[in-house]
Amino acid sequence: MTGGKDRMKIKMQVGTRATVADFRNTYKARYLLLHGWRIDSVVKPMVAGLTNRVDLISVPTKYGQLVVKNEDMLTYVGNNVWDVRRDK
């Protein structure tokens, strides 16, 4: 295969459903960003000299951008919009 035109494209299907953690383990961050995800990294100090990087993830919903946790269940509803379900 030569050039970018022959590359196989992965298409996010409407109705694709998984947890945030599963999406992150399956797709590259760059691909998720193309589908509306926002991933912001924050460096958090722990103890003297040690830090921890924390990723803050949000997705667009029909109500606006919503911060999600790894356990949240996401469903892709199309046009870079996601449905978010949380266990109570």
C-alpha positions as CSV (number, residue, x, y, z in Angstrom):
1,M,0.0,0.0,0.0
2,T,1.3,3.4,-0.9
3,G,0.0,6.8,0.2
4,G,-2.7,7.6,2.7
5,K,-5.6,6.9,0.4
6,D,-5.3,3.1,0.7
7,R,-5.3,3.0,4.4
8,M,-8.1,1.3,6.2
9,K,-10.2,3.7,8.2
10,I,-11.9,2.7,11.4
11,K,-15.3,4.2,11.7
12,M,-17.0,4.8,15.0
13,Q,-20.4,3.2,14.6
14,V,-23.5,4.8,16.2
15,G,-24.5,2.6,19.1
16,T,-20.9,1.6,20.1
17,R,-21.1,1.2,23.8
18,A,-18.4,0.6,26.4
19,T,-16.9,2.0,29.6
20,V,-14.5,5.0,29.4
21,A,-11.6,2.6,30.4
22,D,-12.5,0.2,27.6
23,F,-12.6,3.0,25.0
24,R,-9.2,4.2,26.2
25,N,-7.8,0.7,26.0
26,T,-9.2,0.1,22.5
27,Y,-8.7,3.3,20.6
28,K,-5.8,5.7,20.5
29,A,-6.3,9.1,22.2
30,R,-5.9,10.9,18.9
31,Y,-8.9,8.9,17.4
32,L,-11.0,9.7,20.5
33,L,-10.2,13.4,20.2
34,L,-11.5,13.3,16.7
35,H,-14.8,12.0,18.1
36,G,-15.3,14.9,20.6
37,W,-13.3,13.6,23.6
38,R,-11.3,16.1,25.5
39,I,-8.3,14.8,27.5
40,D,-6.5,17.1,29.8
41,S,-3.5,16.0,31.9
42,V,-2.8,17.4,35.3
43,V,0.4,16.7,37.3
44,K,-0.5,16.2,40.9
45,P,2.1,16.4,43.7
46,M,2.0,13.3,46.0
47,V,4.9,13.4,48.5
48,A,8.1,15.4,48.4
49,G,9.7,14.9,45.0
50,L,7.0,12.6,43.6
51,T,4.2,13.5,41.3
52,N,1.3,11.6,39.6
53,R,-0.2,12.4,36.2
54,V,-4.0,12.4,36.2
55,D,-6.1,12.5,33.0
56,L,-9.3,14.5,33.1
57,I,-11.6,13.3,30.4
58,S,-14.8,14.9,29.1
59,V,-17.2,14.1,26.3
60,P,-19.8,16.2,24.5
61,T,-23.4,15.2,25.3
62,K,-26.6,16.7,24.1
63,Y,-26.6,18.8,27.3
64,G,-22.9,20.0,26.9
65,Q,-19.5,18.8,27.8
66,L,-19.5,16.3,30.7
67,V,-16.5,15.1,32.8
68,V,-16.5,11.2,32.9
69,K,-14.8,8.6,35.1
70,N,-13.3,5.3,33.9
71,E,-16.4,3.3,35.2
72,D,-18.9,5.4,33.3
73,M,-20.7,3.7,30.4
74,L,-20.6,5.7,27.1
75,T,-22.7,5.2,24.0
76,Y,-21.8,6.9,20.7
77,V,-24.9,8.6,19.3
78,G,-23.3,10.2,16.3
79,N,-21.9,13.6,15.2
80,N,-19.4,13.5,18.1
81,V,-22.1,13.3,20.7
82,W,-22.1,10.7,23.5
83,D,-24.6,9.4,26.0
84,V,-23.3,8.9,29.5
85,R,-24.7,6.4,32.1
86,R,-23.5,6.2,35.6
87,D,-24.2,3.5,38.2
88,K,-25.7,5.0,41.3
